Amino acid sequence: MKNAKNILREICNAHSIDLTYTEAKEALQELDDITSDYWFDFQGMDFRIIHEDDIWDIYVEAIKDITEDCYLVTNEIPSFLAIDWEETAKNCYVDGYAHTFATYDGEELNSGDYYIFRTN
């Protein structure tokens, strides 16, 4: 429940949201079941919430997907070509995680154990 409260507090503070008791209770109940990579629809806004222990691996996979979608014509890497996705992700990290995950505003919130990104 501690993580849920921290996440909800960060979101409300960042977006100047005042909640009723009922709204807060419902949001906390949903966030209580949070996983390491969680999508949260809240007050017409969508958020992606990723645990700090998993964010790097998820980021590397996202960079790989973006690279394949944007730069590889066939979207398939030939088997003889080796790409170091960890190194590619490190090169892209200059902008931090928010540039990749926060498609709405490019902002990154941190609630301690979780990174929070608005996606719409």
Biopython code that builds the backbone (N, CA, C, O; Angstrom):
import numpy as np
from Bio.PDB.StructureBuilder import StructureBuilder

atoms = [
    (1, "MET", "N", (0.826, -1.200, 0.000)),
    (1, "MET", "CA", (0.000, 0.000, 0.000)),
    (1, "MET", "C", (0.865, 1.257, 0.000)),
    (1, "MET", "O", (0.466, 2.293, -0.533)),
    (2, "LYS", "N", (2.052, 1.161, 0.601)),
    (2, "LYS", "CA", (2.949, 2.328, 0.645)),
    (2, "LYS", "C", (3.295, 2.802, -0.763)),
    (2, "LYS", "O", (3.255, 3.998, -1.054)),
    (3, "ASN", "N", (3.639, 1.843, -1.637)),
    (3, "ASN", "CA", (3.962, 2.219, -3.015)),
    (3, "ASN", "C", (2.772, 2.865, -3.697)),
    (3, "ASN", "O", (2.931, 3.849, -4.420)),
    (4, "ALA", "N", (1.580, 2.325, -3.475)),
    (4, "ALA", "CA", (0.371, 2.871, -4.096)),
    (4, "ALA", "C", (0.152, 4.319, -3.647)),
    (4, "ALA", "O", (-0.169, 5.180, -4.466)),
    (5, "LYS", "N", (0.320, 4.583, -2.372)),
    (5, "LYS", "CA", (0.130, 5.948, -1.861)),
    (5, "LYS", "C", (1.166, 6.897, -2.446)),
    (5, "LYS", "O", (0.837, 8.021, -2.827)),
    (6, "ASN", "N", (2.408, 6.454, -2.517)),
    (6, "ASN", "CA", (3.471, 7.299, -3.076)),
    (6, "ASN", "C", (3.223, 7.609, -4.553)),
    (6, "ASN", "O", (3.410, 8.741, -4.999)),
    (7, "ILE", "N", (2.803, 6.598, -5.299)),
    (7, "ILE", "CA", (2.525, 6.779, -6.724)),
    (7, "ILE", "C", (1.366, 7.756, -6.918)),
    (7, "ILE", "O", (1.460, 8.689, -7.715)),
    (8, "LEU", "N", (0.281, 7.537, -6.188)),
    (8, "LEU", "CA", (-0.879, 8.410, -6.315)),
    (8, "LEU", "C", (-0.534, 9.845, -5.906)),
    (8, "LEU", "O", (-0.976, 10.798, -6.547)),
    (9, "ARG", "N", (0.235, 9.993, -4.865)),
    (9, "ARG", "CA", (0.653, 11.329, -4.409)),
    (9, "ARG", "C", (1.461, 12.037, -5.490)),
    (9, "ARG", "O", (1.231, 13.215, -5.759)),
    (10, "GLU", "N", (2.402, 11.336, -6.110)),
    (10, "GLU", "CA", (3.228, 11.928, -7.178)),
    (10, "GLU", "C", (2.368, 12.375, -8.356)),
    (10, "GLU", "O", (2.543, 13.475, -8.879)),
    (11, "ILE", "N", (1.446, 11.519, -8.765)),
    (11, "ILE", "CA", (0.580, 11.850, -9.895)),
    (11, "ILE", "C", (-0.292, 13.065, -9.569)),
    (11, "ILE", "O", (-0.408, 13.987, -10.376)),
    (12, "CYS", "N", (-0.896, 13.059, -8.397)),
    (12, "CYS", "CA", (-1.775, 14.172, -8.004)),
    (12, "CYS", "C", (-0.999, 15.475, -7.872)),
    (12, "CYS", "O", (-1.477, 16.525, -8.300)),
    (13, "ASN", "N", (0.175, 15.420, -7.293)),
    (13, "ASN", "CA", (0.991, 16.628, -7.152)),
    (13, "ASN", "C", (1.426, 17.171, -8.512)),
    (13, "ASN", "O", (1.361, 18.376, -8.752)),
    (14, "ALA", "N", (1.864, 16.292, -9.389)),
    (14, "ALA", "CA", (2.370, 16.721, -10.697)),
    (14, "ALA", "C", (1.274, 17.300, -11.589)),
    (14, "ALA", "O", (1.544, 18.144, -12.443)),
    (15, "HIS", "N", (0.044, 16.846, -11.390)),
    (15, "HIS", "CA", (-1.046, 17.273, -12.268)),
    (15, "HIS", "C", (-2.112, 18.088, -11.530)),
    (15, "HIS", "O", (-3.222, 18.274, -12.029)),
    (16, "SER", "N", (-1.763, 18.565, -10.350)),
    (16, "SER", "CA", (-2.659, 19.426, -9.550)),
    (16, "SER", "C", (-4.062, 18.838, -9.419)),
    (16, "SER", "O", (-5.057, 19.502, -9.710)),
    (17, "ILE", "N", (-4.124, 17.598, -8.982)),
    (17, "ILE", "CA", (-5.398, 16.894, -8.841)),
    (17, "ILE", "C", (-5.784, 16.838, -7.363)),
    (17, "ILE", "O", (-4.993, 16.431, -6.512)),
    (18, "ASP", "N", (-7.002, 17.250, -7.082)),
    (18, "ASP", "CA", (-7.578, 17.088, -5.750)),
    (18, "ASP", "C", (-8.591, 15.952, -5.831)),
    (18, "ASP", "O", (-9.469, 15.962, -6.693)),
    (19, "LEU", "N", (-8.474, 14.979, -4.942)),
    (19, "LEU", "CA", (-9.350, 13.817, -4.973)),
    (19, "LEU", "C", (-10.317, 13.815, -3.803)),
    (19, "LEU", "O", (-10.017, 14.307, -2.715)),
    (20, "THR", "N", (-11.476, 13.252, -4.058)),
    (20, "THR", "CA", (-12.385, 12.973, -2.955)),
    (20, "THR", "C", (-11.885, 11.701, -2.277)),
    (20, "THR", "O", (-11.032, 10.994, -2.814)),
    (21, "TYR", "N", (-12.409, 11.424, -1.128)),
    (21, "TYR", "CA", (-12.027, 10.208, -0.407)),
    (21, "TYR", "C", (-12.323, 8.971, -1.256)),
    (21, "TYR", "O", (-11.500, 8.059, -1.336)),
    (22, "THR", "N", (-13.489, 8.942, -1.886)),
    (22, "THR", "CA", (-13.893, 7.793, -2.700)),
    (22, "THR", "C", (-12.960, 7.610, -3.896)),
    (22, "THR", "O", (-12.554, 6.489, -4.200)),
    (23, "GLU", "N", (-12.621, 8.708, -4.575)),
    (23, "GLU", "CA", (-11.712, 8.625, -5.726)),
    (23, "GLU", "C", (-10.346, 8.114, -5.295)),
    (23, "GLU", "O", (-9.756, 7.272, -5.972)),
    (24, "ALA", "N", (-9.844, 8.611, -4.187)),
    (24, "ALA", "CA", (-8.544, 8.171, -3.687)),
    (24, "ALA", "C", (-8.579, 6.697, -3.319)),
    (24, "ALA", "O", (-7.649, 5.956, -3.640)),
    (25, "LYS", "N", (-9.627, 6.270, -2.658)),
    (25, "LYS", "CA", (-9.759, 4.871, -2.247)),
    (25, "LYS", "C", (-9.778, 3.945, -3.463)),
    (25, "LYS", "O", (-9.104, 2.914, -3.472)),
    (26, "GLU", "N", (-10.550, 4.311, -4.489)),
    (26, "GLU", "CA", (-10.623, 3.495, -5.706)),
    (26, "GLU", "C", (-9.273, 3.427, -6.411)),
    (26, "GLU", "O", (-8.856, 2.357, -6.855)),
    (27, "ALA", "N", (-8.596, 4.553, -6.515)),
    (27, "ALA", "CA", (-7.278, 4.575, -7.164)),
    (27, "ALA", "C", (-6.277, 3.733, -6.387)),
    (27, "ALA", "O", (-5.500, 2.986, -6.983)),
    (28, "LEU", "N", (-6.289, 3.846, -5.076)),
    (28, "LEU", "CA", (-5.360, 3.077, -4.240)),
    (28, "LEU", "C", (-5.634, 1.581, -4.345)),
    (28, "LEU", "O", (-4.700, 0.779, -4.328)),
    (29, "GLN", "N", (-6.889, 1.202, -4.452)),
    (29, "GLN", "CA", (-7.215, -0.215, -4.612)),
    (29, "GLN", "C", (-6.653, -0.755, -5.919)),
    (29, "GLN", "O", (-6.122, -1.865, -5.969)),
    (30, "GLU", "N", (-6.776, 0.035, -6.966)),
    (30, "GLU", "CA", (-6.226, -0.406, -8.259)),
    (30, "GLU", "C", (-4.702, -0.472, -8.209)),
    (30, "GLU", "O", (-4.100, -1.424, -8.706)),
    (31, "LEU", "N", (-4.094, 0.524, -7.620)),
    (31, "LEU", "CA", (-2.630, 0.562, -7.556)),
    (31, "LEU", "C", (-2.051, -0.464, -6.589)),
    (31, "LEU", "O", (-0.861, -0.774, -6.657)),
    (32, "ASP", "N", (-2.864, -0.986, -5.705)),
    (32, "ASP", "CA", (-2.392, -1.984, -4.752)),
    (32, "ASP", "C", (-1.998, -3.281, -5.461)),
    (32, "ASP", "O", (-1.219, -4.071, -4.927)),
    (33, "ASP", "N", (-2.537, -3.499, -6.664)),
    (33, "ASP", "CA", (-2.221, -4.699, -7.451)),
    (33, "ASP", "C", (-1.142, -4.440, -8.492)),
    (33, "ASP", "O", (-1.031, -5.180, -9.470)),
    (34, "ILE", "N", (-0.361, -3.414, -8.291)),
    (34, "ILE", "CA", (0.618, -2.991, -9.290)),
    (34, "ILE", "C", (1.662, -4.083, -9.555)),
    (34, "ILE", "O", (2.088, -4.802, -8.650)),
    (35, "THR", "N", (2.051, -4.176, -10.816)),
    (35, "THR", "CA", (3.104, -5.106, -11.225)),
    (35, "THR", "C", (4.344, -4.302, -11.602)),
    (35, "THR", "O", (4.360, -3.081, -11.450)),
    (36, "SER", "N", (5.362, -4.967, -12.084)),
    (36, "SER", "CA", (6.613, -4.273, -12.403)),
    (36, "SER", "C", (6.494, -3.344, -13.609)),
    (36, "SER", "O", (7.285, -2.411, -13.744)),
    (37, "ASP", "N", (5.529, -3.581, -14.478)),
    (37, "ASP", "CA", (5.272, -2.726, -15.640)),
    (37, "ASP", "C", (3.758, -2.616, -15.760)),
    (37, "ASP", "O", (3.095, -3.533, -16.244)),
    (38, "TYR", "N", (3.223, -1.491, -15.316)),
    (38, "TYR", "CA", (1.788, -1.364, -15.098)),
    (38, "TYR", "C", (1.234, -0.154, -15.835)),
    (38, "TYR", "O", (1.851, 0.911, -15.851)),
    (39, "TRP", "N", (0.073, -0.324, -16.439)),
    (39, "TRP", "CA", (-0.624, 0.771, -17.111)),
    (39, "TRP", "C", (-1.786, 1.185, -16.222)),
    (39, "TRP", "O", (-2.565, 0.340, -15.780)),
    (40, "PHE", "N", (-1.905, 2.483, -15.958)),
    (40, "PHE", "CA", (-2.887, 3.008, -15.014)),
    (40, "PHE", "C", (-3.682, 4.113, -15.687)),
    (40, "PHE", "O", (-3.129, 5.147, -16.063)),
    (41, "ASP", "N", (-4.986, 3.890, -15.837)),
    (41, "ASP", "CA", (-5.899, 4.883, -16.405)),
    (41, "ASP", "C", (-6.510, 5.632, -15.231)),
    (41, "ASP", "O", (-7.181, 5.040, -14.386)),
    (42, "PHE", "N", (-6.271, 6.953, -15.185)),
    (42, "PHE", "CA", (-6.685, 7.727, -14.019)),
    (42, "PHE", "C", (-7.148, 9.113, -14.435)),
    (42, "PHE", "O", (-6.374, 9.900, -14.979)),
    (43, "GLN", "N", (-8.398, 9.400, -14.178)),
    (43, "GLN", "CA", (-8.978, 10.712, -14.445)),
    (43, "GLN", "C", (-8.747, 11.173, -15.891)),
    (43, "GLN", "O", (-8.413, 12.332, -16.138)),
    (44, "GLY", "N", (-8.929, 10.258, -16.825)),
    (44, "GLY", "CA", (-8.764, 10.582, -18.232)),
    (44, "GLY", "C", (-7.321, 10.646, -18.701)),
    (44, "GLY", "O", (-7.054, 11.008, -19.847)),
    (45, "MET", "N", (-6.395, 10.299, -17.826)),
    (45, "MET", "CA", (-4.976, 10.284, -18.181)),
    (45, "MET", "C", (-4.466, 8.849, -18.085)),
    (45, "MET", "O", (-4.894, 8.080, -17.224)),
    (46, "ASP", "N", (-3.557, 8.505, -18.971)),
    (46, "ASP", "CA", (-2.944, 7.183, -18.936)),
    (46, "ASP", "C", (-1.506, 7.313, -18.459)),
    (46, "ASP", "O", (-0.768, 8.202, -18.883)),
    (47, "PHE", "N", (-1.127, 6.410, -17.573)),
    (47, "PHE", "CA", (0.226, 6.405, -17.032)),
    (47, "PHE", "C", (0.831, 5.021, -17.182)),
    (47, "PHE", "O", (0.147, 4.003, -17.073)),
    (48, "ARG", "N", (2.119, 5.011, -17.432)),
    (48, "ARG", "CA", (2.879, 3.768, -17.399)),
    (48, "ARG", "C", (3.774, 3.865, -16.175)),
    (48, "ARG", "O", (4.522, 4.829, -16.007)),
    (49, "ILE", "N", (3.686, 2.854, -15.326)),
    (49, "ILE", "CA", (4.411, 2.843, -14.062)),
    (49, "ILE", "C", (5.326, 1.623, -14.080)),
    (49, "ILE", "O", (4.866, 0.490, -14.222)),
    (50, "ILE", "N", (6.630, 1.867, -13.934)),
    (50, "ILE", "CA", (7.614, 0.791, -14.071)),
    (50, "ILE", "C", (8.495, 0.745, -12.828)),
    (50, "ILE", "O", (9.009, 1.770, -12.381)),
    (51, "HIS", "N", (8.663, -0.449, -12.278)),
    (51, "HIS", "CA", (9.492, -0.622, -11.084)),
    (51, "HIS", "C", (10.961, -0.383, -11.427)),
    (51, "HIS", "O", (11.436, -0.731, -12.508)),
    (52, "GLU", "N", (11.657, 0.222, -10.473)),
    (52, "GLU", "CA", (13.065, 0.574, -10.697)),
    (52, "GLU", "C", (13.949, -0.644, -10.977)),
    (52, "GLU", "O", (14.960, -0.515, -11.668)),
    (53, "ASP", "N", (13.594, -1.813, -10.461)),
    (53, "ASP", "CA", (14.397, -3.017, -10.699)),
    (53, "ASP", "C", (14.257, -3.538, -12.125)),
    (53, "ASP", "O", (15.108, -4.292, -12.596)),
    (54, "ASP", "N", (13.200, -3.146, -12.807)),
    (54, "ASP", "CA", (12.925, -3.676, -14.143)),
    (54, "ASP", "C", (13.047, -2.656, -15.260)),
    (54, "ASP", "O", (13.015, -3.016, -16.437)),
    (55, "ILE", "N", (13.187, -1.391, -14.905)),
    (55, "ILE", "CA", (13.095, -0.341, -15.926)),
    (55, "ILE", "C", (14.198, -0.440, -16.979)),
    (55, "ILE", "O", (13.944, -0.195, -18.158)),
    (56, "TRP", "N", (15.409, -0.792, -16.576)),
    (56, "TRP", "CA", (16.481, -0.826, -17.577)),
    (56, "TRP", "C", (16.209, -1.885, -18.641)),
    (56, "TRP", "O", (16.366, -1.609, -19.831)),
    (57, "ASP", "N", (15.807, -3.080, -18.243)),
    (57, "ASP", "CA", (15.530, -4.140, -19.213)),
    (57, "ASP", "C", (14.364, -3.762, -20.122)),
    (57, "ASP", "O", (14.393, -4.035, -21.322)),
    (58, "ILE", "N", (13.351, -3.141, -19.557)),
    (58, "ILE", "CA", (12.204, -2.696, -20.346)),
    (58, "ILE", "C", (12.637, -1.584, -21.301)),
    (58, "ILE", "O", (12.182, -1.525, -22.443)),
    (59, "TYR", "N", (13.511, -0.715, -20.830)),
    (59, "TYR", "CA", (14.036, 0.379, -21.666)),
    (59, "TYR", "C", (14.847, -0.169, -22.842)),
    (59, "TYR", "O", (14.673, 0.274, -23.977)),
    (60, "VAL", "N", (15.722, -1.121, -22.574)),
    (60, "VAL", "CA", (16.534, -1.717, -23.649)),
    (60, "VAL", "C", (15.622, -2.335, -24.703)),
    (60, "VAL", "O", (15.848, -2.163, -25.901)),
    (61, "GLU", "N", (14.600, -3.047, -24.265)),
    (61, "GLU", "CA", (13.664, -3.664, -25.206)),
    (61, "GLU", "C", (12.908, -2.593, -26.004)),
    (61, "GLU", "O", (12.677, -2.768, -27.200)),
    (62, "ALA", "N", (12.526, -1.497, -25.359)),
    (62, "ALA", "CA", (11.838, -0.399, -26.054)),
    (62, "ALA", "C", (12.746, 0.241, -27.101)),
    (62, "ALA", "O", (12.305, 0.538, -28.211)),
    (63, "ILE", "N", (14.015, 0.452, -26.750)),
    (63, "ILE", "CA", (14.970, 1.024, -27.705)),
    (63, "ILE", "C", (15.153, 0.083, -28.897)),
    (63, "ILE", "O", (15.227, 0.532, -30.041)),
    (64, "LYS", "N", (15.222, -1.195, -28.631)),
    (64, "LYS", "CA", (15.342, -2.179, -29.710)),
    (64, "LYS", "C", (14.122, -2.087, -30.631)),
    (64, "LYS", "O", (14.271, -2.049, -31.853)),
    (65, "ASP", "N", (12.924, -2.052, -30.056)),
    (65, "ASP", "CA", (11.700, -1.966, -30.855)),
    (65, "ASP", "C", (11.646, -0.681, -31.674)),
    (65, "ASP", "O", (11.300, -0.709, -32.855)),
    (66, "ILE", "N", (11.985, 0.431, -31.056)),
    (66, "ILE", "CA", (11.984, 1.722, -31.758)),
    (66, "ILE", "C", (12.978, 1.704, -32.910)),
    (66, "ILE", "O", (12.674, 2.164, -34.010)),
    (67, "THR", "N", (14.163, 1.171, -32.652)),
    (67, "THR", "CA", (15.205, 1.111, -33.680)),
    (67, "THR", "C", (14.758, 0.255, -34.852)),
    (67, "THR", "O", (14.924, 0.635, -36.011)),
    (68, "GLU", "N", (14.191, -0.899, -34.546)),
    (68, "GLU", "CA", (13.725, -1.768, -35.623)),
    (68, "GLU", "C", (12.593, -1.119, -36.412)),
    (68, "GLU", "O", (12.563, -1.205, -37.640)),
    (69, "ASP", "N", (11.666, -0.474, -35.716)),
    (69, "ASP", "CA", (10.543, 0.172, -36.400)),
    (69, "ASP", "C", (10.974, 1.355, -37.254)),
    (69, "ASP", "O", (10.437, 1.566, -38.341)),
    (70, "CYS", "N", (11.938, 2.125, -36.768)),
    (70, "CYS", "CA", (12.313, 3.371, -37.452)),
    (70, "CYS", "C", (13.433, 3.217, -38.472)),
    (70, "CYS", "O", (13.444, 3.910, -39.490)),
    (71, "TYR", "N", (14.363, 2.327, -38.214)),
    (71, "TYR", "CA", (15.580, 2.315, -39.030)),
    (71, "TYR", "C", (15.796, 1.063, -39.863)),
    (71, "TYR", "O", (16.596, 1.079, -40.797)),
    (72, "LEU", "N", (15.122, 0.014, -39.555)),
    (72, "LEU", "CA", (15.327, -1.214, -40.315)),
    (72, "LEU", "C", (14.174, -1.392, -41.291)),
    (72, "LEU", "O", (13.023, -1.545, -40.883)),
    (73, "VAL", "N", (14.483, -1.373, -42.559)),
    (73, "VAL", "CA", (13.464, -1.408, -43.603)),
    (73, "VAL", "C", (12.604, -2.665, -43.510)),
    (73, "VAL", "O", (11.382, -2.589, -43.642)),
    (74, "THR", "N", (13.218, -3.799, -43.289)),
    (74, "THR", "CA", (12.460, -5.056, -43.257)),
    (74, "THR", "C", (11.980, -5.404, -41.856)),
    (74, "THR", "O", (11.280, -6.400, -41.676)),
    (75, "ASN", "N", (12.343, -4.600, -40.859)),
    (75, "ASN", "CA", (11.992, -4.865, -39.462)),
    (75, "ASN", "C", (12.531, -6.201, -38.960)),
    (75, "ASN", "O", (12.060, -6.739, -37.958)),
    (76, "GLU", "N", (13.512, -6.720, -39.665)),
    (76, "GLU", "CA", (14.130, -7.965, -39.233)),
    (76, "GLU", "C", (15.635, -7.842, -39.389)),
    (76, "GLU", "O", (16.130, -7.491, -40.460)),
    (77, "ILE", "N", (16.334, -8.124, -38.353)),
    (77, "ILE", "CA", (17.793, -8.033, -38.381)),
    (77, "ILE", "C", (18.341, -9.350, -38.924)),
    (77, "ILE", "O", (17.992, -10.420, -38.426)),
    (78, "PRO", "N", (19.189, -9.279, -39.931)),
    (78, "PRO", "CA", (19.785, -10.509, -40.455)),
    (78, "PRO", "C", (20.538, -11.238, -39.349)),
    (78, "PRO", "O", (21.112, -10.604, -38.464)),
    (79, "SER", "N", (20.538, -12.544, -39.397)),
    (79, "SER", "CA", (21.149, -13.346, -38.330)),
    (79, "SER", "C", (22.652, -13.114, -38.190)),
    (79, "SER", "O", (23.212, -13.359, -37.121)),
    (80, "PHE", "N", (23.309, -12.649, -39.244)),
    (80, "PHE", "CA", (24.753, -12.431, -39.167)),
    (80, "PHE", "C", (25.117, -11.081, -38.534)),
    (80, "PHE", "O", (26.278, -10.849, -38.195)),
    (81, "LEU", "N", (24.141, -10.203, -38.378)),
    (81, "LEU", "CA", (24.383, -8.879, -37.827)),
    (81, "LEU", "C", (24.151, -8.889, -36.321)),
    (81, "LEU", "O", (23.073, -9.257, -35.854)),
    (82, "ALA", "N", (25.167, -8.484, -35.565)),
    (82, "ALA", "CA", (25.047, -8.449, -34.103)),
    (82, "ALA", "C", (24.973, -6.994, -33.648)),
    (82, "ALA", "O", (25.869, -6.194, -33.917)),
    (83, "ILE", "N", (23.897, -6.676, -32.961)),
    (83, "ILE", "CA", (23.740, -5.335, -32.427)),
    (83, "ILE", "C", (23.774, -5.433, -30.909)),
    (83, "ILE", "O", (23.056, -6.231, -30.308)),
    (84, "ASP", "N", (24.601, -4.625, -30.314)),
    (84, "ASP", "CA", (24.676, -4.580, -28.856)),
    (84, "ASP", "C", (23.576, -3.639, -28.360)),
    (84, "ASP", "O", (23.762, -2.423, -28.305)),
    (85, "TRP", "N", (22.437, -4.217, -28.005)),
    (85, "TRP", "CA", (21.286, -3.401, -27.612)),
    (85, "TRP", "C", (21.526, -2.676, -26.304)),
    (85, "TRP", "O", (20.999, -1.581, -26.106)),
    (86, "GLU", "N", (22.310, -3.259, -25.401)),
    (86, "GLU", "CA", (22.652, -2.579, -24.142)),
    (86, "GLU", "C", (23.421, -1.288, -24.437)),
    (86, "GLU", "O", (23.127, -0.237, -23.868)),
    (87, "GLU", "N", (24.398, -1.380, -25.322)),
    (87, "GLU", "CA", (25.201, -0.206, -25.677)),
    (87, "GLU", "C", (24.354, 0.825, -26.421)),
    (87, "GLU", "O", (24.497, 2.028, -26.200)),
    (88, "THR", "N", (23.485, 0.359, -27.289)),
    (88, "THR", "CA", (22.596, 1.268, -28.001)),
    (88, "THR", "C", (21.701, 2.008, -27.017)),
    (88, "THR", "O", (21.499, 3.216, -27.135)),
    (89, "ALA", "N", (21.163, 1.268, -26.037)),
    (89, "ALA", "CA", (20.309, 1.895, -25.019)),
    (89, "ALA", "C", (21.098, 2.912, -24.198)),
    (89, "ALA", "O", (20.582, 3.982, -23.875)),
    (90, "LYS", "N", (22.341, 2.587, -23.861)),
    (90, "LYS", "CA", (23.180, 3.541, -23.111)),
    (90, "LYS", "C", (23.379, 4.820, -23.921)),
    (90, "LYS", "O", (23.340, 5.917, -23.364)),
    (91, "ASN", "N", (23.589, 4.691, -25.212)),
    (91, "ASN", "CA", (23.761, 5.863, -26.070)),
    (91, "ASN", "C", (22.488, 6.709, -26.134)),
    (91, "ASN", "O", (22.562, 7.935, -26.205)),
    (92, "CYS", "N", (21.342, 6.067, -26.111)),
    (92, "CYS", "CA", (20.066, 6.778, -26.189)),
    (92, "CYS", "C", (19.658, 7.373, -24.845)),
    (92, "CYS", "O", (18.838, 8.290, -24.804)),
    (93, "TYR", "N", (20.206, 6.875, -23.763)),
    (93, "TYR", "CA", (19.784, 7.285, -22.425)),
    (93, "TYR", "C", (20.161, 8.729, -22.095)),
    (93, "TYR", "O", (19.766, 9.247, -21.050)),
    (94, "VAL", "N", (20.900, 9.367, -22.953)),
    (94, "VAL", "CA", (21.282, 10.768, -22.756)),
    (94, "VAL", "C", (20.063, 11.606, -22.365)),
    (94, "VAL", "O", (20.187, 12.539, -21.573)),
    (95, "ASP", "N", (18.907, 11.288, -22.902)),
    (95, "ASP", "CA", (17.674, 12.017, -22.611)),
    (95, "ASP", "C", (16.909, 11.421, -21.434)),
    (95, "ASP", "O", (15.860, 11.948, -21.063)),
    (96, "GLY", "N", (17.401, 10.342, -20.839)),
    (96, "GLY", "CA", (16.705, 9.694, -19.733)),
    (96, "GLY", "C", (15.582, 8.797, -20.222)),
    (96, "GLY", "O", (15.377, 8.629, -21.424)),
    (97, "TYR", "N", (14.864, 8.230, -19.276)),
    (97, "TYR", "CA", (13.766, 7.321, -19.608)),
    (97, "TYR", "C", (12.556, 8.050, -20.175)),
    (97, "TYR", "O", (11.851, 7.515, -21.031)),
    (98, "ALA", "N", (12.314, 9.253, -19.708)),
    (98, "ALA", "CA", (11.081, 9.963, -20.060)),
    (98, "ALA", "C", (10.946, 10.195, -21.556)),
    (98, "ALA", "O", (9.837, 10.147, -22.088)),
    (99, "HIS", "N", (12.038, 10.443, -22.235)),
    (99, "HIS", "CA", (11.980, 10.689, -23.677)),
    (99, "HIS", "C", (11.363, 9.496, -24.407)),
    (99, "HIS", "O", (10.699, 9.668, -25.429)),
    (100, "THR", "N", (11.576, 8.312, -23.895)),
    (100, "THR", "CA", (11.060, 7.100, -24.521)),
    (100, "THR", "C", (9.678, 6.723, -24.012)),
    (100, "THR", "O", (8.812, 6.345, -24.801)),
    (101, "PHE", "N", (9.457, 6.821, -22.699)),
    (101, "PHE", "CA", (8.212, 6.319, -22.114)),
    (101, "PHE", "C", (7.118, 7.365, -21.927)),
    (101, "PHE", "O", (5.939, 7.019, -22.002)),
    (102, "ALA", "N", (7.457, 8.613, -21.690)),
    (102, "ALA", "CA", (6.456, 9.653, -21.413)),
    (102, "ALA", "C", (6.072, 10.352, -22.698)),
    (102, "ALA", "O", (6.502, 11.476, -22.955)),
    (103, "THR", "N", (5.272, 9.693, -23.497)),
    (103, "THR", "CA", (4.945, 10.208, -24.821)),
    (103, "THR", "C", (4.055, 11.443, -24.769)),
    (103, "THR", "O", (3.926, 12.139, -25.777)),
    (104, "TYR", "N", (3.446, 11.735, -23.640)),
    (104, "TYR", "CA", (2.587, 12.913, -23.520)),
    (104, "TYR", "C", (3.397, 14.183, -23.301)),
    (104, "TYR", "O", (3.263, 15.146, -24.057)),
    (105, "ASP", "N", (4.231, 14.189, -22.278)),
    (105, "ASP", "CA", (4.908, 15.426, -21.895)),
    (105, "ASP", "C", (6.414, 15.300, -21.682)),
    (105, "ASP", "O", (7.079, 16.287, -21.366)),
    (106, "GLY", "N", (6.957, 14.096, -21.853)),
    (106, "GLY", "CA", (8.396, 13.913, -21.681)),
    (106, "GLY", "C", (8.867, 14.058, -20.249)),
    (106, "GLY", "O", (10.063, 14.211, -20.001)),
    (107, "GLU", "N", (7.930, 14.011, -19.290)),
    (107, "GLU", "CA", (8.272, 14.176, -17.883)),
    (107, "GLU", "C", (8.341, 12.825, -17.184)),
    (107, "GLU", "O", (7.598, 11.899, -17.509)),
    (108, "GLU", "N", (9.231, 12.735, -16.240)),
    (108, "GLU", "CA", (9.423, 11.516, -15.458)),
    (108, "GLU", "C", (9.147, 11.833, -13.993)),
    (108, "GLU", "O", (9.725, 12.764, -13.432)),
    (109, "LEU", "N", (8.269, 11.060, -13.383)),
    (109, "LEU", "CA", (8.019, 11.172, -11.952)),
    (109, "LEU", "C", (8.632, 9.960, -11.279)),
    (109, "LEU", "O", (8.723, 8.892, -11.884)),
    (110, "ASN", "N", (9.047, 10.111, -10.051)),
    (110, "ASN", "CA", (9.635, 8.995, -9.327)),
    (110, "ASN", "C", (9.029, 8.946, -7.938)),
    (110, "ASN", "O", (9.073, 9.923, -7.191)),
    (111, "SER", "N", (8.462, 7.792, -7.599)),
    (111, "SER", "CA", (7.816, 7.635, -6.300)),
    (111, "SER", "C", (8.678, 6.827, -5.336)),
    (111, "SER", "O", (8.169, 6.336, -4.329)),
    (112, "GLY", "N", (9.938, 6.682, -5.613)),
    (112, "GLY", "CA", (10.820, 5.865, -4.780)),
    (112, "GLY", "C", (11.163, 4.582, -5.501)),
    (112, "GLY", "O", (12.256, 4.452, -6.052)),
    (113, "ASP", "N", (10.238, 3.623, -5.507)),
    (113, "ASP", "CA", (10.472, 2.331, -6.158)),
    (113, "ASP", "C", (9.987, 2.287, -7.604)),
    (113, "ASP", "O", (10.332, 1.370, -8.349)),
    (114, "TYR", "N", (9.195, 3.266, -7.998)),
    (114, "TYR", "CA", (8.581, 3.250, -9.324)),
    (114, "TYR", "C", (8.821, 4.552, -10.075)),
    (114, "TYR", "O", (8.842, 5.637, -9.495)),
    (115, "TYR", "N", (9.002, 4.406, -11.392)),
    (115, "TYR", "CA", (9.022, 5.543, -12.302)),
    (115, "TYR", "C", (7.631, 5.662, -12.889)),
    (115, "TYR", "O", (6.985, 4.655, -13.183)),
    (116, "ILE", "N", (7.168, 6.892, -13.061)),
    (116, "ILE", "CA", (5.813, 7.139, -13.548)),
    (116, "ILE", "C", (5.901, 8.039, -14.780)),
    (116, "ILE", "O", (6.559, 9.078, -14.755)),
    (117, "PHE", "N", (5.229, 7.626, -15.860)),
    (117, "PHE", "CA", (5.260, 8.361, -17.114)),
    (117, "PHE", "C", (3.834, 8.552, -17.619)),
    (117, "PHE", "O", (3.067, 7.592, -17.680)),
    (118, "ARG", "N", (3.476, 9.773, -17.979)),
    (118, "ARG", "CA", (2.168, 9.986, -18.597)),
    (118, "ARG", "C", (2.296, 9.684, -20.082)),
    (118, "ARG", "O", (3.250, 10.105, -20.736)),
    (119, "THR", "N", (1.318, 8.947, -20.605)),
    (119, "THR", "CA", (1.400, 8.512, -22.000)),
    (119, "THR", "C", (0.347, 9.129, -22.913)),
    (119, "THR", "O", (0.375, 8.895, -24.122)),
    (120, "ASN", "N", (-0.587, 9.916, -22.360)),
    (120, "ASN", "CA", (-1.565, 10.610, -23.225)),
    (120, "ASN", "C", (-1.840, 12.003, -22.707)),
    (120, "ASN", "O", (-2.632, 12.736, -23.299)),
]
sb = StructureBuilder()
sb.init_structure("model")
sb.init_model(0)
sb.init_chain("A")
sb.init_seg("    ")
for serial, (resi, resn, name, xyz) in enumerate(atoms, 1):
    if name == "N":
        sb.init_residue(resn, " ", resi, " ")
    sb.init_atom(name, np.array(xyz, "f"), 0.0, 1.0, " ", f" {name:<3s}", serial, name[0])
structure = sb.get_structure()
